[in-house]
Amino acid sequence: MTTNHEPQLLGAYVLGVLDEREAGAVEDHLASCPRCRAETAELRAMEEVMGDVPPEAVLDGPPEGGDLLLQRTLRQVRSERGGQSRRRRVGLGLVAAAVAAVVLGGGFAVGRGTAPDVTAVQQTTPPPAPPAGTRLGSATDPETGARMTVQVRPAAGWVRVNASVAGVAQNEKCRLYVVAKDGSRHEAGSWLVSAVGEADGTNLDGSALVAPEDVVAVEVRTFDDERIVTVPV
């Protein structure tokens, strides 16, 4: 058998899917064709990248769940190997596609099951902006050492309050107050400081029947009415 310069046969030759007679014809041609020898060397370099793919993958097909492009490549090689055509059209483009599937497709290799190493870029929705008129404040009491950060959100004639309180001893019974312009205090919640609350602080949500425009401060006091911390807002 003789062969002319047919680069499409070189991929099949490198993959080892030609029969003995065809492989011999390609080898005879390579001996007298520098261009095909150079192309064969390039294909062999690609084939090294595909070194994890065993011969049975070409003969029996790719495993279920394998990279789709590599599956198509191996399926075509298998079907052409079993056909009657004397020319297996496995060219440079086909092998390059298979290599791209292995190199760029996330590390797929037959028998290894390597998971794709992909850094997912997650898009997060920013939290909604607080309603108009929301007031924030933070303070540390110089005497007790307690710290508090508060958010006061207006409602229809009353307010919602979120307070993060730290630096209060375990088992202390606390009340959260909203202080109005006239000096009156309106309870927004109460709690017993836990061991976790002493170590990491306590977060509390509450509400008080005070007009938003009348709020001047948020305060924490003990059940004995001793002030722990006050935050002007």
C-alpha atoms as an extended CHARMM CRD file, in Angstrom:
* protein
*
       233  EXT
         1         1  MET       CA              0.0000000000        0.0000000000        0.0000000000  PROA      1               0.0000000000
         2         2  THR       CA              1.2370000000        3.4980000000       -0.7920000000  PROA      2               0.0000000000
         3         3  THR       CA              0.0660000000        6.8000000000        0.5880000000  PROA      3               0.0000000000
         4         4  ASN       CA              0.3700000000       10.4220000000       -0.4170000000  PROA      4               0.0000000000
         5         5  HSD       CA              0.6770000000       13.4050000000        1.9000000000  PROA      5               0.0000000000
         6         6  GLU       CA             -2.5600000000       13.0430000000        3.9050000000  PROA      6               0.0000000000
         7         7  PRO       CA             -2.3040000000       14.8220000000        7.2720000000  PROA      7               0.0000000000
         8         8  GLN       CA             -5.7220000000       13.4750000000        8.2970000000  PROA      8               0.0000000000
         9         9  LEU       CA             -4.1760000000        9.9900000000        8.6230000000  PROA      9               0.0000000000
        10        10  LEU       CA             -1.4810000000       11.1660000000       11.0220000000  PROA      10              0.0000000000
        11        11  GLY       CA             -3.8630000000       11.6120000000       13.9460000000  PROA      11              0.0000000000
        12        12  ALA       CA             -5.1670000000        8.0800000000       13.5250000000  PROA      12              0.0000000000
        13        13  TYR       CA             -1.5960000000        6.8170000000       13.2800000000  PROA      13              0.0000000000
        14        14  VAL       CA             -0.5430000000        8.5580000000       16.5000000000  PROA      14              0.0000000000
        15        15  LEU       CA             -3.6550000000        7.2690000000       18.2860000000  PROA      15              0.0000000000
        16        16  GLY       CA             -2.8170000000        3.7700000000       17.1000000000  PROA      16              0.0000000000
        17        17  VAL       CA             -6.1730000000        3.0650000000       15.4500000000  PROA      17              0.0000000000
        18        18  LEU       CA             -4.8650000000        2.1560000000       11.9960000000  PROA      18              0.0000000000
        19        19  ASP       CA             -4.5160000000       -1.4730000000       11.0470000000  PROA      19              0.0000000000
        20        20  GLU       CA             -1.0630000000       -2.9270000000       10.4500000000  PROA      20              0.0000000000
        21        21  ARG       CA             -1.1160000000       -2.3980000000        6.6800000000  PROA      21              0.0000000000
        22        22  GLU       CA             -2.2310000000        1.2140000000        6.9340000000  PROA      22              0.0000000000
        23        23  ALA       CA              0.2430000000        1.9770000000        9.7150000000  PROA      23              0.0000000000
        24        24  GLY       CA              3.0290000000        0.5440000000        7.5900000000  PROA      24              0.0000000000
        25        25  ALA       CA              2.0210000000        2.7210000000        4.6520000000  PROA      25              0.0000000000
        26        26  VAL       CA              2.0660000000        5.8370000000        6.8570000000  PROA      26              0.0000000000
        27        27  GLU       CA              5.5100000000        4.9010000000        8.1850000000  PROA      27              0.0000000000
        28        28  ASP       CA              6.8140000000        4.4800000000        4.6290000000  PROA      28              0.0000000000
        29        29  HSD       CA              5.4610000000        7.8880000000        3.7460000000  PROA      29              0.0000000000
        30        30  LEU       CA              6.9710000000        9.4990000000        6.8660000000  PROA      30              0.0000000000
        31        31  ALA       CA             10.4100000000        8.2780000000        5.8440000000  PROA      31              0.0000000000
        32        32  SER       CA             10.3020000000       10.5120000000        2.7610000000  PROA      32              0.0000000000
        33        33  CYS       CA              8.1170000000       13.4260000000        3.9410000000  PROA      33              0.0000000000
        34        34  PRO       CA              9.7190000000       15.9430000000        6.3630000000  PROA      34              0.0000000000
        35        35  ARG       CA              6.4850000000       17.8950000000        6.5970000000  PROA      35              0.0000000000
        36        36  CYS       CA              4.5110000000       14.8700000000        7.8130000000  PROA      36              0.0000000000
        37        37  ARG       CA              7.2800000000       13.9290000000       10.2270000000  PROA      37              0.0000000000
        38        38  ALA       CA              7.0600000000       17.3940000000       11.7690000000  PROA      38              0.0000000000
        39        39  GLU       CA              3.2840000000       17.1360000000       12.0430000000  PROA      39              0.0000000000
        40        40  THR       CA              3.5890000000       13.6910000000       13.5960000000  PROA      40              0.0000000000
        41        41  ALA       CA              5.9960000000       15.0590000000       16.1960000000  PROA      41              0.0000000000
        42        42  GLU       CA              3.4700000000       17.7660000000       17.0960000000  PROA      42              0.0000000000
        43        43  LEU       CA              0.6970000000       15.1810000000       17.3850000000  PROA      43              0.0000000000
        44        44  ARG       CA              2.8500000000       12.9950000000       19.6140000000  PROA      44              0.0000000000
        45        45  ALA       CA              3.4190000000       15.9900000000       21.8870000000  PROA      45              0.0000000000
        46        46  MET       CA             -0.3490000000       16.3760000000       22.1100000000  PROA      46              0.0000000000
        47        47  GLU       CA             -0.7110000000       12.6570000000       22.7030000000  PROA      47              0.0000000000
        48        48  GLU       CA              1.5120000000       12.9800000000       25.7730000000  PROA      48              0.0000000000
        49        49  VAL       CA             -1.0650000000       15.3350000000       27.2460000000  PROA      49              0.0000000000
        50        50  MET       CA             -3.6420000000       12.6110000000       26.6280000000  PROA      50              0.0000000000
        51        51  GLY       CA             -1.4250000000        9.9900000000       28.2580000000  PROA      51              0.0000000000
        52        52  ASP       CA             -4.0070000000        9.2730000000       31.0010000000  PROA      52              0.0000000000
        53        53  VAL       CA             -6.5030000000        7.9740000000       28.4520000000  PROA      53              0.0000000000
        54        54  PRO       CA             -6.0230000000        4.1650000000       28.2040000000  PROA      54              0.0000000000
        55        55  PRO       CA             -6.2930000000        2.2610000000       24.9020000000  PROA      55              0.0000000000
        56        56  GLU       CA             -9.5570000000        0.5960000000       25.9990000000  PROA      56              0.0000000000
        57        57  ALA       CA            -11.1890000000        4.0170000000       26.0210000000  PROA      57              0.0000000000
        58        58  VAL       CA            -10.5950000000        4.2010000000       22.2740000000  PROA      58              0.0000000000
        59        59  LEU       CA            -11.7840000000        0.6460000000       21.6940000000  PROA      59              0.0000000000
        60        60  ASP       CA            -14.7650000000        0.5520000000       24.0500000000  PROA      60              0.0000000000
        61        61  GLY       CA            -15.7840000000        4.1890000000       24.2050000000  PROA      61              0.0000000000
        62        62  PRO       CA            -15.6240000000        6.8090000000       26.9450000000  PROA      62              0.0000000000
        63        63  PRO       CA            -17.1240000000        6.2810000000       30.3870000000  PROA      63              0.0000000000
        64        64  GLU       CA            -20.5300000000        7.6670000000       31.2810000000  PROA      64              0.0000000000
        65        65  GLY       CA            -20.3110000000       11.2060000000       32.5650000000  PROA      65              0.0000000000
        66        66  GLY       CA            -16.9930000000       11.9270000000       30.8350000000  PROA      66              0.0000000000
        67        67  ASP       CA            -16.2250000000       15.1540000000       29.0700000000  PROA      67              0.0000000000
        68        68  LEU       CA            -18.6490000000       15.5140000000       26.1540000000  PROA      68              0.0000000000
        69        69  LEU       CA            -16.0680000000       16.6200000000       23.6140000000  PROA      69              0.0000000000
        70        70  LEU       CA            -13.7100000000       13.7780000000       24.5040000000  PROA      70              0.0000000000
        71        71  GLN       CA            -16.6290000000       11.3450000000       24.3290000000  PROA      71              0.0000000000
        72        72  ARG       CA            -17.4350000000       12.4900000000       20.8080000000  PROA      72              0.0000000000
        73        73  THR       CA            -13.7990000000       12.1710000000       19.7570000000  PROA      73              0.0000000000
        74        74  LEU       CA            -13.3830000000        8.6490000000       21.1120000000  PROA      74              0.0000000000
        75        75  ARG       CA            -16.7810000000        7.5940000000       19.7920000000  PROA      75              0.0000000000
        76        76  GLN       CA            -15.8140000000        8.7130000000       16.2900000000  PROA      76              0.0000000000
        77        77  VAL       CA            -12.4920000000        6.8850000000       16.4880000000  PROA      77              0.0000000000
        78        78  ARG       CA            -14.2500000000        3.7230000000       17.6530000000  PROA      78              0.0000000000
        79        79  SER       CA            -16.9100000000        3.8750000000       14.9360000000  PROA      79              0.0000000000
        80        80  GLU       CA            -14.3500000000        4.4810000000       12.2120000000  PROA      80              0.0000000000
        81        81  ARG       CA            -12.1880000000        1.6570000000       13.4980000000  PROA      81              0.0000000000
        82        82  GLY       CA            -15.1140000000       -0.7270000000       13.1050000000  PROA      82              0.0000000000
        83        83  GLY       CA            -16.1410000000        0.5880000000        9.6720000000  PROA      83              0.0000000000
        84        84  GLN       CA            -15.1390000000       -0.4700000000        6.2160000000  PROA      84              0.0000000000
        85        85  SER       CA            -13.4030000000        2.7480000000        5.1960000000  PROA      85              0.0000000000
        86        86  ARG       CA             -9.6840000000        2.4500000000        4.6200000000  PROA      86              0.0000000000
        87        87  ARG       CA             -9.1750000000        6.1000000000        5.6140000000  PROA      87              0.0000000000
        88        88  ARG       CA             -9.8000000000        6.8950000000        9.2630000000  PROA      88              0.0000000000
        89        89  ARG       CA            -10.4690000000       10.6330000000        9.2040000000  PROA      89              0.0000000000
        90        90  VAL       CA             -8.9300000000       11.3980000000       12.5560000000  PROA      90              0.0000000000
        91        91  GLY       CA             -6.9750000000       14.5320000000       11.6950000000  PROA      91              0.0000000000
        92        92  LEU       CA             -5.0880000000       17.1640000000       13.5460000000  PROA      92              0.0000000000
        93        93  GLY       CA             -8.2280000000       19.1610000000       14.3410000000  PROA      93              0.0000000000
        94        94  LEU       CA             -9.9160000000       16.1530000000       15.9520000000  PROA      94              0.0000000000
        95        95  VAL       CA             -6.9570000000       15.2910000000       18.1660000000  PROA      95              0.0000000000
        96        96  ALA       CA             -6.5080000000       18.9440000000       19.0970000000  PROA      96              0.0000000000
        97        97  ALA       CA            -10.1580000000       19.0650000000       20.1360000000  PROA      97              0.0000000000
        98        98  ALA       CA             -9.6770000000       16.0110000000       22.3220000000  PROA      98              0.0000000000
        99        99  VAL       CA             -6.5900000000       17.5460000000       23.9100000000  PROA      99              0.0000000000
       100       100  ALA       CA             -8.4890000000       20.7670000000       24.5490000000  PROA      100             0.0000000000
       101       101  ALA       CA            -11.2040000000       18.7320000000       26.2320000000  PROA      101             0.0000000000
       102       102  VAL       CA             -8.6540000000       17.1190000000       28.5380000000  PROA      102             0.0000000000
       103       103  VAL       CA             -6.6120000000       20.2290000000       29.2780000000  PROA      103             0.0000000000
       104       104  LEU       CA             -9.3760000000       22.8270000000       29.4340000000  PROA      104             0.0000000000
       105       105  GLY       CA            -12.3320000000       20.6870000000       30.4270000000  PROA      105             0.0000000000
       106       106  GLY       CA            -11.5010000000       20.5060000000       34.0920000000  PROA      106             0.0000000000
       107       107  GLY       CA             -8.9550000000       17.6820000000       34.4320000000  PROA      107             0.0000000000
       108       108  PHE       CA            -11.0630000000       14.8120000000       33.0780000000  PROA      108             0.0000000000
       109       109  ALA       CA             -9.1110000000       11.5970000000       32.7170000000  PROA      109             0.0000000000
       110       110  VAL       CA            -10.5490000000        8.1220000000       32.1720000000  PROA      110             0.0000000000
       111       111  GLY       CA            -10.4060000000        6.0960000000       35.3470000000  PROA      111             0.0000000000
       112       112  ARG       CA             -9.4190000000        9.0030000000       37.5830000000  PROA      112             0.0000000000
       113       113  GLY       CA            -12.6680000000       10.9180000000       37.9190000000  PROA      113             0.0000000000
       114       114  THR       CA            -10.8370000000       14.1360000000       38.6930000000  PROA      114             0.0000000000
       115       115  ALA       CA            -13.3500000000       16.8460000000       39.5330000000  PROA      115             0.0000000000
       116       116  PRO       CA            -13.1420000000       20.1540000000       37.7000000000  PROA      116             0.0000000000
       117       117  ASP       CA            -11.0120000000       22.7130000000       39.4670000000  PROA      117             0.0000000000
       118       118  VAL       CA            -13.1800000000       25.7170000000       38.7930000000  PROA      118             0.0000000000
       119       119  THR       CA            -13.4060000000       28.7930000000       40.9540000000  PROA      119             0.0000000000
       120       120  ALA       CA            -17.0170000000       29.7540000000       40.9230000000  PROA      120             0.0000000000
       121       121  VAL       CA            -17.7370000000       33.4300000000       40.6240000000  PROA      121             0.0000000000
       122       122  GLN       CA            -20.7930000000       34.0260000000       42.7030000000  PROA      122             0.0000000000
       123       123  GLN       CA            -22.8330000000       37.1330000000       42.2290000000  PROA      123             0.0000000000
       124       124  THR       CA            -24.4740000000       38.3150000000       45.4340000000  PROA      124             0.0000000000
       125       125  THR       CA            -27.2990000000       40.7900000000       45.6780000000  PROA      125             0.0000000000
       126       126  PRO       CA            -26.4380000000       43.6410000000       48.0340000000  PROA      126             0.0000000000
       127       127  PRO       CA            -28.8030000000       44.0520000000       50.9710000000  PROA      127             0.0000000000
       128       128  PRO       CA            -31.5770000000       46.5730000000       50.4360000000  PROA      128             0.0000000000
       129       129  ALA       CA            -30.8960000000       50.0930000000       51.5900000000  PROA      129             0.0000000000
       130       130  PRO       CA            -32.5070000000       51.0080000000       54.9280000000  PROA      130             0.0000000000
       131       131  PRO       CA            -35.6610000000       53.1120000000       54.6880000000  PROA      131             0.0000000000
       132       132  ALA       CA            -35.3920000000       56.8760000000       54.6490000000  PROA      132             0.0000000000
       133       133  GLY       CA            -35.0360000000       58.3280000000       58.1270000000  PROA      133             0.0000000000
       134       134  THR       CA            -33.1210000000       55.3480000000       59.5410000000  PROA      134             0.0000000000
       135       135  ARG       CA            -30.6170000000       56.4220000000       62.1560000000  PROA      135             0.0000000000
       136       136  LEU       CA            -27.4660000000       54.6540000000       63.3140000000  PROA      136             0.0000000000
       137       137  GLY       CA            -25.3440000000       55.0950000000       66.4010000000  PROA      137             0.0000000000
       138       138  SER       CA            -22.5930000000       53.4560000000       68.4320000000  PROA      138             0.0000000000
       139       139  ALA       CA            -21.0450000000       54.1390000000       71.8310000000  PROA      139             0.0000000000
       140       140  THR       CA            -19.0020000000       52.6280000000       74.6690000000  PROA      140             0.0000000000
       141       141  ASP       CA            -19.8300000000       53.5090000000       78.2630000000  PROA      141             0.0000000000
       142       142  PRO       CA            -16.7020000000       54.7570000000       80.0580000000  PROA      142             0.0000000000
       143       143  GLU       CA            -17.8530000000       53.4150000000       83.4100000000  PROA      143             0.0000000000
       144       144  THR       CA            -19.2900000000       49.9720000000       82.6130000000  PROA      144             0.0000000000
       145       145  GLY       CA            -17.2260000000       49.2590000000       79.4970000000  PROA      145             0.0000000000
       146       146  ALA       CA            -20.3680000000       48.0290000000       77.7220000000  PROA      146             0.0000000000
       147       147  ARG       CA            -20.6240000000       48.7190000000       73.9870000000  PROA      147             0.0000000000
       148       148  MET       CA            -23.7050000000       49.0840000000       71.7930000000  PROA      148             0.0000000000
       149       149  THR       CA            -24.4430000000       49.7160000000       68.1340000000  PROA      149             0.0000000000
       150       150  VAL       CA            -28.0370000000       50.5340000000       67.2030000000  PROA      150             0.0000000000
       151       151  GLN       CA            -30.2230000000       51.0400000000       64.1730000000  PROA      151             0.0000000000
       152       152  VAL       CA            -33.5290000000       52.8620000000       64.5590000000  PROA      152             0.0000000000
       153       153  ARG       CA            -35.9380000000       52.4760000000       61.6240000000  PROA      153             0.0000000000
       154       154  PRO       CA            -39.0470000000       54.6320000000       61.3340000000  PROA      154             0.0000000000
       155       155  ALA       CA            -42.5360000000       53.1690000000       61.0390000000  PROA      155             0.0000000000
       156       156  ALA       CA            -46.0020000000       54.7520000000       61.0200000000  PROA      156             0.0000000000
       157       157  GLY       CA            -45.8610000000       56.5810000000       64.3640000000  PROA      157             0.0000000000
       158       158  TRP       CA            -43.4310000000       54.1210000000       66.0240000000  PROA      158             0.0000000000
       159       159  VAL       CA            -39.9330000000       52.7210000000       65.5320000000  PROA      159             0.0000000000
       160       160  ARG       CA            -38.1580000000       49.4120000000       65.0310000000  PROA      160             0.0000000000
       161       161  VAL       CA            -34.8590000000       48.9610000000       66.8500000000  PROA      161             0.0000000000
       162       162  ASN       CA            -31.9220000000       46.6320000000       66.3110000000  PROA      162             0.0000000000
       163       163  ALA       CA            -29.2180000000       46.6560000000       68.9740000000  PROA      163             0.0000000000
       164       164  SER       CA            -25.9220000000       44.7690000000       69.2780000000  PROA      164             0.0000000000
       165       165  VAL       CA            -24.7470000000       44.8690000000       72.8870000000  PROA      165             0.0000000000
       166       166  ALA       CA            -21.3880000000       43.5970000000       74.1740000000  PROA      166             0.0000000000
       167       167  GLY       CA            -19.3890000000       43.7910000000       77.3680000000  PROA      167             0.0000000000
       168       168  VAL       CA            -22.2070000000       42.8130000000       79.7440000000  PROA      168             0.0000000000
       169       169  ALA       CA            -21.6590000000       40.0470000000       82.3110000000  PROA      169             0.0000000000
       170       170  GLN       CA            -23.4130000000       36.6820000000       82.1190000000  PROA      170             0.0000000000
       171       171  ASN       CA            -26.7520000000       36.3810000000       83.9820000000  PROA      171             0.0000000000
       172       172  GLU       CA            -27.3480000000       40.1210000000       83.9190000000  PROA      172             0.0000000000
       173       173  LYS       CA            -31.0210000000       40.9220000000       83.2850000000  PROA      173             0.0000000000
       174       174  CYS       CA            -31.2450000000       43.7930000000       80.7940000000  PROA      174             0.0000000000
       175       175  ARG       CA            -33.8920000000       46.0370000000       79.3230000000  PROA      175             0.0000000000
       176       176  LEU       CA            -33.6300000000       47.9320000000       76.0400000000  PROA      176             0.0000000000
       177       177  TYR       CA            -35.2260000000       51.3880000000       76.0100000000  PROA      177             0.0000000000
       178       178  VAL       CA            -35.9520000000       54.0130000000       73.3720000000  PROA      178             0.0000000000
       179       179  VAL       CA            -35.5640000000       57.4970000000       74.8850000000  PROA      179             0.0000000000
       180       180  ALA       CA            -37.8290000000       60.3120000000       73.6600000000  PROA      180             0.0000000000
       181       181  LYS       CA            -37.2080000000       64.0600000000       73.5580000000  PROA      181             0.0000000000
       182       182  ASP       CA            -39.2590000000       64.6040000000       76.7120000000  PROA      182             0.0000000000
       183       183  GLY       CA            -36.9800000000       62.2040000000       78.6260000000  PROA      183             0.0000000000
       184       184  SER       CA            -39.4790000000       59.3770000000       78.7810000000  PROA      184             0.0000000000
       185       185  ARG       CA            -38.1870000000       55.8380000000       78.2640000000  PROA      185             0.0000000000
       186       186  HSD       CA            -40.1270000000       53.2380000000       76.2530000000  PROA      186             0.0000000000
       187       187  GLU       CA            -39.1650000000       49.5920000000       76.6100000000  PROA      187             0.0000000000
       188       188  ALA       CA            -38.2960000000       47.8540000000       73.3160000000  PROA      188             0.0000000000
       189       189  GLY       CA            -37.2050000000       44.4870000000       74.7040000000  PROA      189             0.0000000000
       190       190  SER       CA            -35.4510000000       42.5670000000       77.4710000000  PROA      190             0.0000000000
       191       191  TRP       CA            -33.1080000000       39.6100000000       77.8200000000  PROA      191             0.0000000000
       192       192  LEU       CA            -30.8940000000       37.5780000000       80.1340000000  PROA      192             0.0000000000
       193       193  VAL       CA            -27.2240000000       37.6710000000       79.1500000000  PROA      193             0.0000000000
       194       194  SER       CA            -25.9230000000       34.1720000000       78.3720000000  PROA      194             0.0000000000
       195       195  ALA       CA            -22.3670000000       32.8640000000       78.4400000000  PROA      195             0.0000000000
       196       196  VAL       CA            -22.2330000000       33.3650000000       74.6670000000  PROA      196             0.0000000000
       197       197  GLY       CA            -23.6850000000       36.8550000000       75.0920000000  PROA      197             0.0000000000
       198       198  GLU       CA            -20.9540000000       37.7370000000       77.5640000000  PROA      198             0.0000000000
       199       199  ALA       CA            -18.2420000000       36.4560000000       75.2300000000  PROA      199             0.0000000000
       200       200  ASP       CA            -19.5950000000       37.5090000000       71.8230000000  PROA      200             0.0000000000
       201       201  GLY       CA            -22.3560000000       40.0040000000       72.5440000000  PROA      201             0.0000000000
       202       202  THR       CA            -26.1260000000       39.9130000000       72.1020000000  PROA      202             0.0000000000
       203       203  ASN       CA            -28.1640000000       41.0410000000       69.1090000000  PROA      203             0.0000000000
       204       204  LEU       CA            -31.7130000000       42.1390000000       69.8610000000  PROA      204             0.0000000000
       205       205  ASP       CA            -34.6430000000       43.3110000000       67.7270000000  PROA      205             0.0000000000
       206       206  GLY       CA            -37.4460000000       45.3160000000       69.2850000000  PROA      206             0.0000000000
       207       207  SER       CA            -39.9530000000       48.0980000000       68.7800000000  PROA      207             0.0000000000
       208       208  ALA       CA            -41.2970000000       51.0510000000       70.7470000000  PROA      208             0.0000000000
       209       209  LEU       CA            -44.2910000000       53.3410000000       70.5150000000  PROA      209             0.0000000000
       210       210  VAL       CA            -42.3270000000       56.5320000000       69.9830000000  PROA      210             0.0000000000
       211       211  ALA       CA            -42.7110000000       58.8350000000       66.9820000000  PROA      211             0.0000000000
       212       212  PRO       CA            -39.5510000000       58.5160000000       64.8390000000  PROA      212             0.0000000000
       213       213  GLU       CA            -38.8770000000       62.2520000000       64.9820000000  PROA      213             0.0000000000
       214       214  ASP       CA            -39.0090000000       62.1880000000       68.8100000000  PROA      214             0.0000000000
       215       215  VAL       CA            -36.2870000000       59.5510000000       69.3350000000  PROA      215             0.0000000000
       216       216  VAL       CA            -33.0630000000       60.9090000000       70.8480000000  PROA      216             0.0000000000
       217       217  ALA       CA            -31.2860000000       57.8160000000       72.2220000000  PROA      217             0.0000000000
       218       218  VAL       CA            -31.3480000000       54.0720000000       72.7990000000  PROA      218             0.0000000000
       219       219  GLU       CA            -30.3710000000       52.8110000000       76.2190000000  PROA      219             0.0000000000
       220       220  VAL       CA            -29.7020000000       49.5580000000       78.0850000000  PROA      220             0.0000000000
       221       221  ARG       CA            -30.4660000000       49.3500000000       81.8170000000  PROA      221             0.0000000000
       222       222  THR       CA            -30.5320000000       46.5650000000       84.3910000000  PROA      222             0.0000000000
       223       223  PHE       CA            -33.7410000000       45.4060000000       86.0100000000  PROA      223             0.0000000000
       224       224  ASP       CA            -32.5890000000       47.4940000000       88.9900000000  PROA      224             0.0000000000
       225       225  ASP       CA            -32.6700000000       50.5380000000       86.6990000000  PROA      225             0.0000000000
       226       226  GLU       CA            -28.8980000000       50.9800000000       86.6110000000  PROA      226             0.0000000000
       227       227  ARG       CA            -27.6800000000       52.3710000000       83.2820000000  PROA      227             0.0000000000
       228       228  ILE       CA            -25.3440000000       50.0990000000       81.3290000000  PROA      228             0.0000000000
       229       229  VAL       CA            -24.8500000000       52.0200000000       78.0630000000  PROA      229             0.0000000000
       230       230  THR       CA            -26.5700000000       54.8190000000       76.1450000000  PROA      230             0.0000000000
       231       231  VAL       CA            -26.2830000000       55.5870000000       72.4250000000  PROA      231             0.0000000000
       232       232  PRO       CA            -27.4870000000       59.0040000000       71.1670000000  PROA      232             0.0000000000
       233       233  VAL       CA            -29.1670000000       58.8850000000       67.7630000000  PROA      233             0.0000000000
